[in-house]
Amino acid sequence: MAACISAATPSSLILSSELLTSKGDKPVSLSWSSSFQHLKLSIPATSTITLNKGLVVEAAWTRRSRSEAAKRPNRKSWKQRTDMYMRPFLLNIFFSKRFIHAKVMHRATSKVISVATTNSRDLRNTLPSLTDNNACRVIGKLIAERSKEADVFAMSYEPNKNERIEGRLAIILDTIQENDIIFV
């Protein structure tokens, strides 16, 4: 049996089986915290407490130092590691000279939830132009309807570097929002 030191009698050793009932006190548990000594300190109200600088633990920096970042440059940040679970559905929009293509993907599994393109057979024959503002409204409405059918009511859109949300892109995003899809 292992022996531990009791706070009440620091010089004598008490076996762990005796800790369960310690001299009329309430029973003591055998959890990991019970292995620490319980000290009862009383400080007079009139005394002033001065802290020794060696005893104060200061908070550590939360970001990596430059030398640490230089040693491991390919390590992902917290946001990069958790963002795919916080915002799982991502909207991708592609504009070419001839058509518009949009899809909603699940980021963790890369599963395509909904797709709409003006190059599809039904839209190609009915729309007068495959790249104008009216085509953008149709694509936005189709993406919203197909996402709702797949029980996706919130998605995110991440613009590319130096990409502005204006023109045809803004029309698609506004149409999706008008059809009760939330952007997070």
TORPA-4810 file (N, C-alpha, C, O; in nm, 3 decimals):
<nodes>
NODE_1_0.084_-0.119_0.000_0.000_0.000_0.000_0.087_0.124_0.000_0.194_0.128_0.061_M
NODE_2_0.039_0.225_-0.070_0.114_0.350_-0.077_0.084_0.434_0.045_-0.026_0.430_0.100_A
NODE_3_0.182_0.508_0.086_0.166_0.594_0.203_0.166_0.739_0.158_0.234_0.774_0.062_A
NODE_4_0.090_0.823_0.227_0.091_0.965_0.195_0.092_1.044_0.324_0.055_0.993_0.429_C
NODE_5_0.134_1.169_0.315_0.148_1.253_0.433_0.019_1.330_0.454_-0.033_1.391_0.360_I
NODE_6_-0.033_1.327_0.573_-0.155_1.401_0.606_-0.118_1.540_0.653_-0.012_1.559_0.714_S
NODE_7_-0.203_1.639_0.626_-0.174_1.777_0.664_-0.191_1.796_0.814_-0.127_1.883_0.874_A
NODE_8_-0.278_1.716_0.875_-0.302_1.732_1.019_-0.181_1.686_1.099_-0.143_1.751_1.197_A
NODE_9_-0.121_1.576_1.058_-0.002_1.525_1.127_0.111_1.514_1.025_0.127_1.409_0.963_T
NODE_10_0.188_1.618_1.007_0.289_1.616_0.900_0.402_1.517_0.924_0.461_1.470_0.827_P
NODE_11_0.434_1.484_1.047_0.548_1.397_1.070_0.510_1.250_1.064_0.597_1.165_1.039_S
NODE_12_0.385_1.217_1.087_0.347_1.075_1.087_0.289_1.036_0.952_0.230_1.119_0.883_S
NODE_13_0.306_0.912_0.915_0.254_0.861_0.791_0.124_0.786_0.816_0.114_0.707_0.909_L
NODE_14_0.024_0.812_0.733_-0.105_0.745_0.745_-0.127_0.668_0.616_-0.107_0.723_0.508_I
NODE_15_-0.168_0.545_0.625_-0.194_0.465_0.507_-0.317_0.517_0.434_-0.404_0.580_0.494_L
NODE_16_-0.323_0.492_0.304_-0.433_0.545_0.223_-0.568_0.488_0.265_-0.670_0.554_0.246_S
NODE_17_-0.572_0.366_0.322_-0.698_0.311_0.369_-0.749_0.387_0.491_-0.869_0.393_0.515_S
NODE_18_-0.657_0.445_0.568_-0.698_0.523_0.684_-0.748_0.662_0.646_-0.811_0.729_0.728_E
NODE_19_-0.722_0.706_0.523_-0.768_0.837_0.478_-0.920_0.841_0.460_-0.980_0.949_0.467_L
NODE_20_-0.981_0.726_0.438_-1.125_0.724_0.417_-1.201_0.775_0.538_-1.301_0.846_0.523_L
NODE_21_-1.157_0.742_0.654_-1.218_0.794_0.777_-1.106_0.850_0.862_-1.035_0.774_0.927_T
NODE_22_-1.091_0.979_0.864_-0.979_1.038_0.936_-1.027_1.102_1.065_-1.071_1.217_1.064_S
NODE_23_-1.020_1.030_1.174_-1.040_1.074_1.312_-1.163_1.163_1.331_-1.152_1.276_1.379_K
NODE_24_-1.280_1.111_1.293_-1.405_1.182_1.321_-1.442_1.285_1.216_-1.554_1.336_1.217_G
NODE_25_-1.352_1.317_1.124_-1.386_1.411_1.019_-1.473_1.342_0.915_-1.496_1.221_0.921_D
NODE_26_-1.520_1.420_0.821_-1.599_1.360_0.713_-1.508_1.275_0.625_-1.388_1.299_0.621_K
NODE_27_-1.563_1.176_0.554_-1.480_1.087_0.471_-1.408_1.166_0.361_-1.464_1.260_0.304_P
NODE_28_-1.286_1.127_0.335_-1.204_1.191_0.234_-1.204_1.104_0.110_-1.191_0.982_0.120_V
NODE_29_-1.218_1.164_-0.008_-1.220_1.085_-0.131_-1.079_1.046_-0.172_-0.981_1.102_-0.123_S
NODE_30_-1.071_0.950_-0.260_-0.941_0.905_-0.309_-0.915_0.956_-0.451_-0.848_0.889_-0.528_L
NODE_31_-0.967_1.072_-0.485_-0.942_1.128_-0.617_-0.801_1.182_-0.623_-0.731_1.185_-0.523_S
NODE_32_-0.759_1.226_-0.743_-0.624_1.277_-0.758_-0.603_1.403_-0.676_-0.491_1.432_-0.633_W
NODE_33_-0.710_1.480_-0.653_-0.694_1.603_-0.574_-0.677_1.573_-0.425_-0.626_1.658_-0.351_S
NODE_34_-0.718_1.454_-0.380_-0.702_1.421_-0.239_-0.557_1.390_-0.205_-0.521_1.384_-0.087_S
NODE_35_-0.472_1.370_-0.307_-0.332_1.343_-0.279_-0.256_1.469_-0.241_-0.146_1.461_-0.187_S
NODE_36_-0.315_1.589_-0.268_-0.252_1.714_-0.228_-0.281_1.742_-0.081_-0.386_1.704_-0.029_F
NODE_37_-0.189_1.807_-0.016_-0.208_1.842_0.124_-0.310_1.955_0.135_-0.308_2.050_0.056_Q
NODE_38_-0.398_1.945_0.232_-0.495_2.050_0.257_-0.441_2.137_0.371_-0.431_2.092_0.485_H
NODE_39_-0.408_2.259_0.338_-0.353_2.351_0.437_-0.456_2.457_0.471_-0.517_2.516_0.382_L
NODE_40_-0.475_2.480_0.597_-0.567_2.584_0.642_-0.484_2.701_0.690_-0.416_2.692_0.793_K
NODE_41_-0.488_2.812_0.616_-0.410_2.930_0.650_-0.503_3.036_0.705_-0.614_3.056_0.653_L
NODE_42_-0.461_3.103_0.806_-0.538_3.216_0.858_-0.448_3.338_0.857_-0.338_3.336_0.912_S
NODE_43_-0.495_3.445_0.794_-0.419_3.567_0.782_-0.494_3.676_0.857_-0.612_3.698_0.831_I
NODE_44_-0.429_3.743_0.949_-0.497_3.851_1.019_-0.537_3.962_0.923_-0.466_3.991_0.826_P
NODE_45_-0.651_4.025_0.950_-0.703_4.128_0.862_-0.618_4.253_0.863_-0.621_4.329_0.766_A
NODE_46_-0.542_4.276_0.966_-0.462_4.399_0.976_-0.327_4.387_0.907_-0.263_4.489_0.881_T
NODE_47_-0.283_4.267_0.877_-0.151_4.251_0.816_-0.156_4.283_0.667_-0.258_4.260_0.602_S
NODE_48_-0.047_4.335_0.615_-0.037_4.363_0.472_0.043_4.252_0.406_0.142_4.204_0.461_T
NODE_49_-0.002_4.213_0.288_0.062_4.103_0.217_0.150_4.162_0.108_0.103_4.242_0.027_I
NODE_50_0.275_4.123_0.105_0.366_4.164_-0.002_0.401_4.041_-0.083_0.441_3.938_-0.028_T
NODE_51_0.385_4.051_-0.213_0.412_3.938_-0.300_0.557_3.938_-0.343_0.612_4.041_-0.382_L
NODE_52_0.617_3.825_-0.336_0.752_3.807_-0.384_0.745_3.786_-0.535_0.665_3.704_-0.581_N
NODE_53_0.826_3.858_-0.612_0.819_3.848_-0.757_0.853_3.708_-0.806_0.808_3.669_-0.914_K
NODE_54_0.930_3.633_-0.732_0.965_3.498_-0.773_0.849_3.401_-0.762_0.851_3.296_-0.827_G
NODE_55_0.749_3.432_-0.682_0.636_3.342_-0.664_0.521_3.369_-0.760_0.433_3.285_-0.776_L
NODE_56_0.519_3.485_-0.825_0.410_3.520_-0.914_0.436_3.458_-1.050_0.544_3.475_-1.108_V
NODE_57_0.338_3.386_-1.101_0.349_3.324_-1.232_0.285_3.419_-1.332_0.167_3.451_-1.320_V
NODE_58_0.362_3.463_-1.429_0.310_3.554_-1.529_0.254_3.474_-1.646_0.297_3.362_-1.672_E
NODE_59_0.157_3.534_-1.715_0.094_3.466_-1.828_0.192_3.454_-1.943_0.271_3.545_-1.969_A
NODE_60_0.185_3.342_-2.011_0.273_3.320_-2.126_0.212_3.384_-2.250_0.092_3.408_-2.257_A
NODE_61_0.296_3.410_-2.348_0.247_3.465_-2.474_0.165_3.359_-2.546_0.196_3.240_-2.539_W
NODE_62_0.061_3.402_-2.614_-0.024_3.306_-2.683_0.021_3.285_-2.827_-0.009_3.180_-2.885_T
NODE_63_0.090_3.380_-2.888_0.135_3.358_-3.025_0.278_3.309_-3.024_0.353_3.329_-2.928_R
NODE_64_0.315_3.245_-3.133_0.450_3.191_-3.142_0.550_3.303_-3.169_0.518_3.403_-3.234_R
NODE_65_0.670_3.286_-3.119_0.773_3.385_-3.145_0.820_3.370_-3.290_0.790_3.271_-3.357_S
NODE_66_0.893_3.470_-3.337_0.938_3.467_-3.477_1.034_3.352_-3.501_1.032_3.289_-3.607_R
NODE_67_1.119_3.323_-3.404_1.213_3.213_-3.424_1.140_3.079_-3.427_1.178_2.988_-3.501_S
NODE_68_1.034_3.068_-3.346_0.954_2.945_-3.347_0.880_2.930_-3.479_0.871_2.820_-3.533_E
NODE_69_0.827_3.040_-3.530_0.756_3.037_-3.658_0.852_3.004_-3.772_0.814_2.938_-3.868_A
NODE_70_0.976_3.050_-3.761_1.074_3.020_-3.865_1.113_2.873_-3.864_1.144_2.817_-3.969_A
NODE_71_1.112_2.811_-3.745_1.147_2.669_-3.737_1.039_2.581_-3.800_1.070_2.482_-3.867_K
NODE_72_0.911_2.618_-3.779_0.800_2.538_-3.831_0.707_2.628_-3.913_0.601_2.666_-3.864_R
NODE_73_0.745_2.663_-4.036_0.666_2.759_-4.113_0.535_2.702_-4.166_0.444_2.779_-4.197_P
NODE_74_0.523_2.572_-4.177_0.403_2.513_-4.237_0.295_2.478_-4.136_0.196_2.413_-4.172_N
NODE_75_0.312_2.518_-4.011_0.212_2.487_-3.910_0.091_2.577_-3.928_0.105_2.699_-3.942_R
NODE_76_-0.028_2.518_-3.928_-0.151_2.594_-3.948_-0.191_2.666_-3.820_-0.163_2.619_-3.710_K
NODE_77_-0.256_2.780_-3.836_-0.303_2.855_-3.721_-0.430_2.791_-3.667_-0.485_2.698_-3.727_S
NODE_78_-0.476_2.840_-3.552_-0.598_2.788_-3.490_-0.718_2.806_-3.582_-0.800_2.715_-3.596_W
NODE_79_-0.729_2.923_-3.645_-0.841_2.948_-3.735_-0.838_2.855_-3.854_-0.942_2.804_-3.897_K
NODE_80_-0.720_2.831_-3.909_-0.709_2.741_-4.023_-0.748_2.599_-3.987_-0.801_2.525_-4.070_Q
NODE_81_-0.722_2.560_-3.862_-0.755_2.423_-3.820_-0.901_2.406_-3.783_-0.955_2.296_-3.797_R
NODE_82_-0.967_2.513_-3.735_-1.104_2.498_-3.686_-1.211_2.559_-3.777_-1.330_2.533_-3.757_T
NODE_83_-1.171_2.638_-3.875_-1.268_2.711_-3.956_-1.357_2.617_-4.037_-1.475_2.647_-4.059_D
NODE_84_-1.303_2.506_-4.081_-1.383_2.414_-4.163_-1.497_2.349_-4.082_-1.594_2.302_-4.140_M
NODE_85_-1.484_2.347_-3.950_-1.590_2.291_-3.868_-1.686_2.399_-3.819_-1.803_2.371_-3.790_Y
NODE_86_-1.637_2.524_-3.808_-1.723_2.633_-3.765_-1.813_2.682_-3.878_-1.929_2.718_-3.855_M
NODE_87_-1.761_2.684_-4.000_-1.838_2.723_-4.117_-1.825_2.613_-4.222_-1.742_2.623_-4.312_R
NODE_88_-1.906_2.507_-4.210_-1.880_2.389_-4.292_-1.918_2.401_-4.439_-1.859_2.331_-4.521_P
NODE_89_-2.014_2.485_-4.476_-2.061_2.490_-4.614_-2.006_2.614_-4.683_-2.025_2.726_-4.636_F
NODE_90_-1.939_2.594_-4.795_-1.871_2.699_-4.866_-1.928_2.713_-5.007_-1.947_2.614_-5.077_L
NODE_91_-1.956_2.837_-5.046_-2.010_2.867_-5.179_-1.895_2.903_-5.271_-1.814_2.990_-5.240_L
NODE_92_-1.887_2.835_-5.386_-1.786_2.864_-5.488_-1.859_2.914_-5.612_-1.953_2.850_-5.659_N
NODE_93_-1.814_3.027_-5.666_-1.874_3.084_-5.787_-1.764_3.105_-5.889_-1.658_3.159_-5.858_I
NODE_94_-1.792_3.061_-6.012_-1.695_3.074_-6.121_-1.762_3.141_-6.239_-1.868_3.099_-6.285_F
NODE_95_-1.699_3.247_-6.288_-1.747_3.318_-6.406_-1.651_3.292_-6.522_-1.531_3.315_-6.509_F
NODE_96_-1.704_3.245_-6.633_-1.622_3.235_-6.754_-1.683_3.329_-6.857_-1.783_3.396_-6.829_S
NODE_97_-1.626_3.335_-6.975_-1.680_3.423_-7.080_-1.814_3.370_-7.131_-1.896_3.447_-7.181_K
NODE_98_-1.837_3.238_-7.117_-1.956_3.178_-7.178_-2.065_3.139_-7.080_-2.181_3.131_-7.119_R
NODE_99_-2.030_3.113_-6.952_-2.133_3.068_-6.859_-2.095_3.104_-6.715_-1.985_3.154_-6.689_F
NODE_100_-2.188_3.078_-6.622_-2.168_3.101_-6.479_-2.189_2.967_-6.409_-2.285_2.896_-6.438_I
NODE_101_-2.101_2.934_-6.317_-2.109_2.807_-6.245_-2.100_2.836_-6.095_-2.011_2.908_-6.051_H
NODE_102_-2.192_2.780_-6.016_-2.191_2.798_-5.870_-2.218_2.664_-5.803_-2.298_2.584_-5.853_A
NODE_103_-2.151_2.640_-5.690_-2.175_2.517_-5.615_-2.152_2.541_-5.467_-2.076_2.630_-5.429_K
NODE_104_-2.220_2.461_-5.384_-2.204_2.465_-5.239_-2.141_2.333_-5.200_-2.191_2.226_-5.233_V
NODE_105_-2.028_2.342_-5.126_-1.954_2.222_-5.085_-1.943_2.214_-4.935_-1.938_2.317_-4.867_M
NODE_106_-1.940_2.093_-4.883_-1.908_2.070_-4.742_-1.756_2.066_-4.732_-1.691_1.985_-4.798_H
NODE_107_-1.699_2.154_-4.650_-1.554_2.173_-4.650_-1.479_2.053_-4.595_-1.371_2.020_-4.644_R
NODE_108_-1.532_1.989_-4.493_-1.459_1.879_-4.430_-1.457_1.754_-4.517_-1.355_1.685_-4.524_A
NODE_109_-1.567_1.725_-4.585_-1.576_1.603_-4.664_-1.565_1.626_-4.814_-1.557_1.530_-4.890_T
NODE_110_-1.564_1.753_-4.858_-1.559_1.791_-5.000_-1.678_1.738_-5.078_-1.669_1.717_-5.199_S
NODE_111_-1.788_1.715_-5.010_-1.909_1.668_-5.077_-1.984_1.788_-5.135_-2.003_1.889_-5.067_K
NODE_112_-2.026_1.776_-5.259_-2.100_1.884_-5.324_-2.246_1.874_-5.283_-2.310_1.771_-5.303_V
NODE_113_-2.299_1.982_-5.225_-2.436_1.983_-5.176_-2.533_2.025_-5.286_-2.635_1.960_-5.307_I
NODE_114_-2.501_2.133_-5.356_-2.588_2.179_-5.464_-2.504_2.246_-5.572_-2.400_2.306_-5.545_S
NODE_115_-2.552_2.234_-5.696_-2.482_2.289_-5.812_-2.584_2.358_-5.901_-2.696_2.310_-5.919_V
NODE_116_-2.544_2.472_-5.958_-2.625_2.540_-6.059_-2.530_2.602_-6.161_-2.432_2.666_-6.125_A
NODE_117_-2.560_2.583_-6.286_-2.478_2.638_-6.392_-2.567_2.679_-6.509_-2.668_2.614_-6.537_T
NODE_118_-2.529_2.786_-6.577_-2.605_2.828_-6.694_-2.570_2.743_-6.815_-2.633_2.757_-6.920_T
NODE_119_-2.473_2.656_-6.802_-2.436_2.566_-6.910_-2.519_2.439_-6.910_-2.502_2.354_-6.997_N
NODE_120_-2.608_2.423_-6.814_-2.694_2.304_-6.812_-2.795_2.312_-6.926_-2.826_2.420_-6.976_S
NODE_121_-2.845_2.198_-6.965_-2.929_2.190_-7.084_-3.058_2.272_-7.071_-3.098_2.339_-7.166_R
NODE_122_-3.123_2.266_-6.953_-3.251_2.337_-6.939_-3.231_2.490_-6.938_-3.313_2.562_-6.994_D
NODE_123_-3.125_2.539_-6.875_-3.103_2.684_-6.872_-3.043_2.736_-7.002_-3.072_2.849_-7.042_L
NODE_124_-2.963_2.656_-7.068_-2.899_2.699_-7.193_-3.002_2.729_-7.301_-2.983_2.819_-7.382_R
NODE_125_-3.111_2.652_-7.301_-3.213_2.670_-7.404_-3.317_2.775_-7.368_-3.385_2.827_-7.457_N
NODE_126_-3.331_2.809_-7.237_-3.435_2.904_-7.198_-3.384_3.045_-7.176_-3.459_3.141_-7.199_T
NODE_127_-3.261_3.062_-7.133_-3.209_3.197_-7.107_-3.158_3.262_-7.236_-3.091_3.196_-7.315_L
NODE_128_-3.189_3.390_-7.257_-3.136_3.457_-7.377_-2.984_3.478_-7.371_-2.916_3.466_-7.473_P
NODE_129_-2.931_3.509_-7.251_-2.787_3.525_-7.234_-2.745_3.443_-7.112_-2.815_3.440_-7.011_S
NODE_130_-2.631_3.377_-7.123_-2.585_3.290_-7.015_-2.494_3.362_-6.915_-2.450_3.300_-6.818_L
NODE_131_-2.466_3.490_-6.936_-2.374_3.560_-6.847_-2.426_3.695_-6.798_-2.352_3.765_-6.729_T
NODE_132_-2.548_3.733_-6.829_-2.597_3.866_-6.789_-2.654_3.864_-6.647_-2.648_3.762_-6.578_D
NODE_133_-2.710_3.978_-6.603_-2.763_3.991_-6.467_-2.882_3.899_-6.442_-2.897_3.848_-6.331_N
NODE_134_-2.965_3.877_-6.543_-3.080_3.788_-6.527_-3.033_3.645_-6.502_-3.093_3.573_-6.421_N
NODE_135_-2.927_3.603_-6.569_-2.871_3.469_-6.548_-2.815_3.456_-6.406_-2.824_3.350_-6.345_A
NODE_136_-2.757_3.563_-6.353_-2.705_3.562_-6.216_-2.819_3.543_-6.115_-2.803_3.471_-6.017_C
NODE_137_-2.932_3.609_-6.139_-3.048_3.593_-6.049_-3.101_3.450_-6.053_-3.137_3.394_-5.949_R
NODE_138_-3.105_3.391_-6.171_-3.153_3.253_-6.184_-3.059_3.157_-6.112_-3.105_3.065_-6.044_V
NODE_139_-2.928_3.177_-6.125_-2.831_3.090_-6.058_-2.844_3.103_-5.907_-2.841_3.002_-5.836_I
NODE_140_-2.858_3.226_-5.856_-2.873_3.247_-5.712_-2.998_3.180_-5.657_-2.995_3.121_-5.550_G
NODE_141_-3.108_3.191_-5.732_-3.233_3.128_-5.688_-3.222_2.975_-5.689_-3.270_2.909_-5.597_K
NODE_142_-3.159_2.920_-5.792_-3.143_2.774_-5.799_-3.053_2.721_-5.687_-3.083_2.617_-5.627_L
NODE_143_-2.945_2.791_-5.658_-2.855_2.748_-5.549_-2.930_2.750_-5.417_-2.916_2.657_-5.336_I
NODE_144_-3.008_2.855_-5.393_-3.082_2.865_-5.267_-3.185_2.753_-5.254_-3.196_2.691_-5.148_A
NODE_145_-3.260_2.726_-5.360_-3.362_2.620_-5.356_-3.299_2.483_-5.335_-3.346_2.404_-5.254_E
NODE_146_-3.192_2.455_-5.408_-3.129_2.323_-5.398_-3.058_2.304_-5.263_-3.049_2.192_-5.213_R
NODE_147_-3.009_2.413_-5.206_-2.946_2.403_-5.073_-3.052_2.377_-4.966_-3.028_2.300_-4.873_S
NODE_148_-3.167_2.440_-4.979_-3.276_2.416_-4.882_-3.324_2.272_-4.890_-3.357_2.212_-4.788_K
NODE_149_-3.329_2.216_-5.010_-3.369_2.076_-5.025_-3.271_1.982_-4.955_-3.310_1.875_-4.908_E
NODE_150_-3.145_2.022_-4.949_-3.043_1.941_-4.883_-3.027_1.980_-4.736_-2.931_1.937_-4.671_A
NODE_151_-3.121_2.059_-4.681_-3.121_2.104_-4.541_-2.999_2.187_-4.505_-2.945_2.174_-4.395_D
NODE_152_-2.955_2.271_-4.597_-2.847_2.365_-4.571_-2.907_2.505_-4.577_-2.951_2.551_-4.682_V
NODE_153_-2.910_2.571_-4.461_-2.972_2.703_-4.453_-2.870_2.812_-4.422_-2.907_2.929_-4.413_F
NODE_154_-2.743_2.778_-4.405_-2.637_2.875_-4.380_-2.511_2.830_-4.453_-2.477_2.712_-4.454_A
NODE_155_-2.444_2.925_-4.514_-2.321_2.896_-4.587_-2.230_3.017_-4.578_-2.271_3.123_-4.529_M
NODE_156_-2.109_3.002_-4.624_-2.014_3.113_-4.622_-1.957_3.131_-4.762_-1.952_3.037_-4.842_S
NODE_157_-1.914_3.252_-4.788_-1.847_3.282_-4.914_-1.718_3.354_-4.882_-1.718_3.454_-4.811_Y
NODE_158_-1.608_3.304_-4.932_-1.478_3.366_-4.911_-1.429_3.422_-5.043_-1.393_3.346_-5.133_E
NODE_159_-1.427_3.554_-5.057_-1.378_3.612_-5.183_-1.229_3.588_-5.200_-1.154_3.581_-5.102_P
NODE_160_-1.187_3.575_-5.324_-1.045_3.558_-5.354_-0.971_3.688_-5.323_-1.032_3.791_-5.297_N
NODE_161_-0.839_3.681_-5.325_-0.759_3.799_-5.297_-0.786_3.906_-5.403_-0.790_3.876_-5.523_K
NODE_162_-0.806_4.028_-5.359_-0.833_4.144_-5.445_-0.965_4.129_-5.522_-0.981_4.191_-5.627_N
NODE_163_-1.057_4.050_-5.473_-1.187_4.035_-5.539_-1.290_4.120_-5.465_-1.305_4.110_-5.343_E
NODE_164_-1.361_4.201_-5.539_-1.463_4.286_-5.479_-1.600_4.222_-5.497_-1.626_4.157_-5.598_R
NODE_165_-1.686_4.241_-5.399_-1.821_4.187_-5.409_-1.908_4.296_-5.472_-1.967_4.379_-5.404_I
NODE_166_-1.912_4.293_-5.602_-1.989_4.391_-5.679_-2.027_4.329_-5.812_-1.972_4.226_-5.851_E
NODE_167_-2.118_4.391_-5.880_-2.158_4.345_-6.013_-2.233_4.214_-6.009_-2.323_4.195_-5.928_G
NODE_168_-2.194_4.123_-6.099_-2.264_3.994_-6.110_-2.249_3.910_-5.984_-2.343_3.840_-5.946_R
NODE_169_-2.133_3.916_-5.919_-2.113_3.842_-5.795_-2.208_3.891_-5.686_-2.266_3.810_-5.614_L
NODE_170_-2.225_4.021_-5.674_-2.315_4.077_-5.573_-2.460_4.038_-5.603_-2.538_4.016_-5.510_A
NODE_171_-2.496_4.031_-5.730_-2.633_3.991_-5.766_-2.660_3.848_-5.723_-2.768_3.819_-5.671_I
NODE_172_-2.564_3.758_-5.744_-2.582_3.618_-5.703_-2.595_3.609_-5.551_-2.685_3.542_-5.500_I
NODE_173_-2.505_3.675_-5.477_-2.508_3.668_-5.331_-2.636_3.731_-5.275_-2.693_3.677_-5.180_L
NODE_174_-2.682_3.842_-5.331_-2.805_3.905_-5.284_-2.927_3.817_-5.311_-3.017_3.808_-5.228_D
NODE_175_-2.929_3.753_-5.426_-3.042_3.665_-5.459_-3.047_3.545_-5.365_-3.155_3.501_-5.326_T
NODE_176_-2.932_3.492_-5.329_-2.928_3.380_-5.234_-2.979_3.426_-5.098_-3.055_3.353_-5.033_I
NODE_177_-2.939_3.545_-5.054_-2.987_3.597_-4.926_-3.136_3.627_-4.928_-3.204_3.606_-4.827_Q
NODE_178_-3.188_3.675_-5.040_-3.332_3.702_-5.051_-3.414_3.575_-5.042_-3.532_3.580_-5.005_E
NODE_179_-3.356_3.461_-5.075_-3.425_3.333_-5.069_-3.397_3.260_-4.936_-3.395_3.137_-4.933_N
NODE_180_-3.375_3.335_-4.828_-3.367_3.285_-4.690_-3.247_3.195_-4.661_-3.258_3.100_-4.583_D
NODE_181_-3.134_3.225_-4.723_-3.009_3.156_-4.688_-2.924_3.258_-4.612_-2.913_3.374_-4.654_I
NODE_182_-2.863_3.216_-4.501_-2.783_3.305_-4.418_-2.636_3.286_-4.452_-2.589_3.173_-4.466_I
NODE_183_-2.564_3.397_-4.466_-2.420_3.392_-4.485_-2.351_3.413_-4.351_-2.377_3.513_-4.283_F
NODE_184_-2.263_3.320_-4.313_-2.190_3.331_-4.187_-2.043_3.355_-4.212_-1.966_3.368_-4.118_V
</nodes>
